[in-house]
Amino acid sequence: MGTSKSFSDTKHSMIPNWRNLSASLTSNCNSTTLTNDKLTIIMKNYVFTIGGASKAGRGSSKIAGKAGIKTAIKLNSFFSNFNDSGNIRDTLSAIGLTDLDNKSVGDVINFLIEYCSGTANTIDENAAKEASRKLIEELISNAKDIDEVEKLLSDQFEIGSSEELIIRYFGHYINEHLSRWFYDHLIKNKNERDCNTLFKQIKDFIFERINVMQKTNPLHKIDWSSNEAQGLIKNIQQDVLTVFE
């Protein structure tokens, strides 16, 4: 999860609604099965604490959102380029990963994580980086070689869209941000089992809700260095956060 250093870096006492969010997490960290109402309250408090769906979703919050946007743009640039060409070797070569015959699938995954997220120092940046790792591993970690990576990604785009993947990325990102923000704080007063049970239920709730979101931001044929691209990614992050607001 997070680190004590990361937690103490945030002047949490100065953040609006911090006490409500902290209380809702602490009171429910007891290994019980939480109702949807309780999970809804936790997530509402979270979204309000990071500045609301509009502010955080569009990268204007000092707490969360900026790193999520930056990584999501790089992720979808990769997805879009692959979807256009259908050739994983050319797509990876274009972003700097060559000599693929001597690279393992793990090497490809690690390269993509660094390409999409880069150095991570803050809670926000670490959450974005971990979210990119989880999404990329979901997609290609079962591949045995680079050709299977290509097949798995091709199969993914036959049944789904880039927008669905970016929505899923933001699900991981929100979950990681909340977990890293609070896990070490909670575990000082609660036990590991209670903390893990709580955050697993939060994660399941997040993905249950975002899996039924309407898709309203098509991401095909976009110049990923443009303002339009940033706007679309911000739209998606805002839409995801609005689900919990």
Steps between C-alpha positions, in 0.01 A plus 500: 500500500631847583782616722502692826718764338247550221220534752683757710589705192136608475382767744185302546363707784466793259305307238121557494297193601813312608344413836184363338699281262733381775209421730307309232805286425601443862152406621461244220845344531385196698479208252121519478319488166413858416166601354487697177382798702814498713726457197313781326566731795872413502535576130291819521726621779806411293386690191403803707833493685706506180304800375195356327459324168532815290811640669690175553378346176640785294833512683439813705527333841829508692419160647403271214430496128806652333710185493197297398450716192867496402529121519164439332605709200819298456313172546241582240760632260657154512163325468400722209825450311477125542135492400580693183789276394420164661875446523645490851861505383455818300297662778763428765787596271336838439513579872852374556487127573696308238684163477179330606627149430721541805229649721266310730135586553606634840746732325219630279272556799770685695585716199136596446455590867801732487395640163151581623579622852871577538643595838251495786562699818159609630195298605327614181790394276544167677129427471509575126806282449357207694172533312684481168682189621176330601325578173793394282547178698129422466533531124825321420663332801370157389685524169801271458673712236466817291278331242252404771509859626389609153223239493368589845486869417339431162238283668435776753424754230269256323274481806552842656617855447782723619246698699406189699867441581553860612190483720646184654833677545329780690327240719841365597633852544224612738532180701878531521487867596253441783688191621841668497360804672351308791635144533799579722294743704235236567736213569646691795168454679354200318641163402613396152206269443247775572681746273527252213134402534391863491704596195402185310133589549568856387678375189219258415245778547696738273517251216141389544391861449730595213433180306151627419601855406381637168780548247479856366861587405619310190881495495572378148691707243612768746825699495626409846720806525200730449275691737211291371667186636551658842139616501367152426710339773389767747140430400544132579665560837227749592230255389653222711521721809144626441377142542604522866419864571 
